[in-house]
């Protein structure tokens, strides 16, 4: 791999960081003195500037050979023995695509936010956080080593926390932010252990540093690879364990089973945040990471199976929950979880470019959907329940049209962007030869197809509930300001045409996207197997995809258009216990939150209380008991000292005194008594001598 | 004729605070003549205190600039015969590890001193006088004395001198907690707590460890081989720590006559280790710490957490690992187990806390566990990480205690559950608290992360397989730590404002002077830790190499 120095790379993350620092430290004053325009002028200029630099870097990259990367090393971060990590950025073809998506969609959402957050008091704080997020996300994407990436990885988690709890005066929002951060940390713990395992597996192989490039070079050495593949740790294949642990990190950040629970709650944040962080960029970091480590994941069929299966299960699981939600943002949240599942299916079967392709198209249409939802929420005076909407297509035409376009895209209607990426995913899953499941990928394909039906259904359900029929809410809805509709229009167009960079090869058209990313995934290419599906199968599946999209669409249209069909209401009020049970189960999100609350949160709190009681009641008790016992013994010793030792001393003195007092009686001063005494003594001596001898 | 004096800088750094203390005492003695009465005397004492600590910081900068980081040798030696009859020498010097601690002591001592003056900001002392306005000259004398003790502990290279400084730390601390700490109170469950209780507990606990150290010192002295004093006089035995280390590394103590049937080096190792691990503090010897912190005045908590705890960890490196390497190999896994217990156990206990200071105190216990785990792993990465944790915790935990002080000075309570929504009233305070908490929970890009991740990754590569399990267990703390800090932020700062605290005001300049420099250091070392690693890596690399080599031979 060839490194091409590019001395301006650091500017890409630096610009938003500057914006964040300036607005974070002086924003309040800026806003007071010069108004909100000053705040957002800076905040918007920064990501656009990043985009410009990123585009230049991308252009430079395009002029280089496929395996090259533009690179900039800033300063050594760690250097201890073999353990080297520089603060360095590098942009290869994969991170180039990611950078462009992040800076472009991010900048658009900054523009949108000026309209959405217009009445907000802490306008400056919002933009400071948003810029900080851009910084962290760009460090994540451009980070040259595992640890630099981890700075961004946790940094975006922090920003997500800050932005979810942006309206912190409501405890619920703050709790949602906390949940997001802590759940992400669970994933990060897995990531750290995976990293530790990887590093120590590679140290004996003369690993010189922790950059992706160096690790990849070592791993792709055939001799090393064979050694790695044959080693086991804790009875599990080493490579599989490493990959699964990294994937645990991905499940946290990208909201997959079992760590997806934070994402729906994250909708507590302002809607632009949901669009930017919880749909288009941050949550895709896990997908990016797996793609980045393709040279590792492709080595382990077990890990690939785990990734693809978890992805498929998440896709169908979240899609079913999405069917019954009424909060428009919740629908989109579960849809995001489900779509991320699709991306993991793709990277799980080794179709890395497809995963990234879907990541990109999803960034367009999901951002469009979220921003459309935001526009609707604004128009309906902060109403999020779709039961209190309806009929908005006439009142908010731009929002309605762009939302509809994005719905077509996500549902996978032909010639819309989502069709190309999702169809490709389903095909790759069907045709994979890498999974350890019975029937290869057929089962997962089925799950994916079902999830796709659900997707199409709930998306059009949300469209019809929101935009068709008569308005059921309060007040008078209005179309959003220009800053909002402008962004919606751009994203709406991209939702349609964004997929044309990756047209199916089946159609005999050029697939620029796959071609562009091919060199990045070259190390894994020899390990990715096909089940040998024919063109005929592929055509059939493509038709099936179209059918799937249509089926969901038609069902939703029949049930929800104009709120005219009585079936949904009848079903909801049905007394049939089986029906009610299913509805309640799904509506309450399978009670996963409650189960986690009971199994993990409560238990940890209980444990913490028990340990604290142990600390005070046993350990500290022993310490204090030592003190008490010492005092007790010293009391006894004191008594002994006072009564016995000192008592003896005093006793001698007392003896002297009383003895003296007794003997004093004899000191009469009269000669006669002394003479009696002497005589008595003499007689006593004589008697004694006589008696003894 | 090794280790000749090269500089008196360290002596100045150690004894400048003592000179300040003497100056204050003299002024007190002659205050009648000098007309230093009441407020004037207080201010004089404060000025002397701040000036002394400023001087120490400036000398610290000179020390840093003059230190050759590439060398593993001891530098800035000040060395002469002190008590010839007992072969006791005056011997100060720093190597790559102790210099980091010396610099930390200078910095944290300075910050602690700034936090001890009532200047540059409003102080709400209607209810009871603020500690910074009570018996000021005495406070300053003891504070400066404490600084001399701590600085001396890190610089001393003669066992007897080390012991003397070690004991010198105790006495001022006892009075500072006992007199300027919280008054005695009876808690809800009938236990009597407060400054005096905490001070006695701290004093006796540490003293109990010191007794073991004294015995170990005598045992080592009489087992040590012939050596020379600095002026070339040959001696039978030696207190010189560098000689002792060399003898230990040559296997002298490993082969010494057993004590009560147990291997000499192991007995001495355990004695020294207990003495130091009480200071660290290591589970189960940690319970003095929460009490001492809760009832100490803010700057004393700062000193206690920031640098006093490090004397324990430093001692383990300087004595247990350097002098008794084969016993260190023998004990490594045990130490690591206790380190892991520290990390996880204390993290859980943190989550049960309602008192902000107690929570921070237990979090110190948790973080100091990383030092034990890192030392025990004996890989260069883990060892450097552990020493880095010492520095990072030395910067972050003072921030945390200062933060606890800020809110306590205003609200006169530290009950986490009693606050709520403070962020809208004290935004700047909320911001700096967020930064400190994030640093403490190990957010990458801040200082706490660098040490922790190095310990995790480094310990994972230990030759002993069990370390992998310990690391995996310890990683749980990453989650728990995030949970308790975020939960604390949630309970104190977020949600609707508790109207009871509507009258609170945001940070003042004194608090900014103390918190912002530490915040800057936290960010700086998070992104650019190499200056510290450049100092410590050669020395630690040499130590790791020596200890593991000895472990392989014996």
Contacts between the chains, C-beta under 8 A, distances in Angstrom:
chain1	res1	chain2	res2	distance
A	28	B	427	7.9
A	75	B	528	6.3
A	75	B	530	7.2
A	76	B	530	5.5
A	77	B	527	7.5
A	77	B	528	7.5
A	77	B	529	7.1
A	77	B	530	7.3
A	78	B	450	7.3
A	78	B	454	7.0
A	78	B	529	7.0
A	78	B	530	7.8
A	78	B	533	7.1
A	79	B	530	6.8
A	79	B	533	6.7
A	79	B	537	7.8
A	80	B	380	5.4
A	80	B	381	5.0
A	80	B	384	4.9
A	80	B	454	7.1
A	80	B	458	7.9
A	80	B	533	6.4
A	80	B	537	6.1
A	81	B	379	7.9
A	81	B	380	4.4
A	81	B	381	6.3
A	81	B	541	7.3
A	83	B	380	7.7
A	83	B	381	4.9
A	83	B	454	7.6
A	83	B	457	7.3
A	83	B	458	7.6
A	87	B	527	6.8
A	87	B	528	7.8
A	147	B	444	7.4
A	147	B	453	7.2
A	150	B	444	5.3
A	150	B	453	8.0
A	151	B	444	4.1
A	151	B	445	5.0
A	153	B	444	7.6
A	154	B	443	5.7
A	154	B	444	4.9
A	154	B	445	7.9
A	155	B	443	7.6
A	155	B	444	6.9
A	155	B	445	6.4
A	158	B	438	6.6
A	158	B	443	6.1
A	161	B	486	7.4
A	165	B	494	6.3
A	168	B	423	6.0
A	168	B	493	7.4
A	168	B	494	4.2
A	168	B	495	7.2
A	169	B	421	6.5
A	169	B	424	6.5
A	169	B	494	7.6
A	169	B	495	6.7
A	169	B	496	5.6
A	169	B	497	7.4
A	170	B	495	7.4
A	170	B	496	7.8
A	171	B	490	7.7
A	171	B	494	6.8
A	171	B	495	3.9
A	171	B	496	7.2
A	174	B	490	5.3
A	174	B	494	3.7
A	174	B	495	6.0
A	175	B	490	6.7
A	177	B	486	7.9
A	178	B	483	8.0
A	178	B	486	4.5
A	178	B	487	6.7
A	178	B	489	7.9
A	178	B	490	5.5
A	181	B	482	6.0
A	181	B	486	5.7
A	182	B	479	6.5
A	182	B	482	5.4
A	182	B	483	5.0
A	182	B	486	6.5
A	185	B	478	5.9
A	185	B	479	4.8
A	185	B	482	4.4
A	185	B	483	7.9
A	186	B	479	5.4
A	188	B	478	6.7
A	189	B	475	4.6
A	189	B	476	7.0
A	189	B	478	5.0
A	189	B	479	5.7
A	192	B	453	7.0
A	192	B	456	5.9
A	192	B	457	7.7
A	192	B	475	5.9
A	192	B	478	7.1
A	193	B	460	7.9
A	193	B	471	7.2
A	193	B	472	5.9
A	193	B	475	5.9
A	195	B	457	6.7
A	196	B	456	6.1
A	196	B	457	4.9
A	196	B	460	3.7
A	196	B	461	7.7
A	196	B	471	6.5
A	197	B	460	7.2
A	199	B	457	6.0
A	199	B	460	7.6
A	199	B	461	7.3
A	200	B	460	5.6
A	200	B	461	4.3
A	203	B	461	6.5
A	233	B	468	7.7
A	604	B	348	7.3
A	604	B	351	6.9
A	604	B	480	7.0
A	604	B	483	7.2
A	605	B	351	6.6
A	605	B	352	7.7
A	607	B	348	5.8
A	608	B	348	4.4
A	608	B	349	6.5
A	608	B	350	7.5
A	608	B	351	3.8
A	608	B	352	4.2
A	608	B	480	8.0
A	609	B	352	4.8
A	611	B	345	6.2
A	611	B	348	4.8
A	611	B	349	5.2
A	611	B	352	7.1
A	612	B	348	7.9
A	612	B	349	4.8
A	612	B	352	3.8
A	612	B	353	7.3
A	615	B	287	6.8
A	615	B	349	5.5
A	616	B	287	7.9
A	619	B	283	7.9
A	619	B	284	4.9
A	619	B	286	7.9
A	619	B	287	5.5
A	620	B	287	4.0
A	622	B	284	7.9
A	623	B	201	7.3
A	623	B	205	7.2
A	623	B	287	5.4
A	623	B	288	7.3
A	627	B	201	7.7
A	627	B	204	7.4
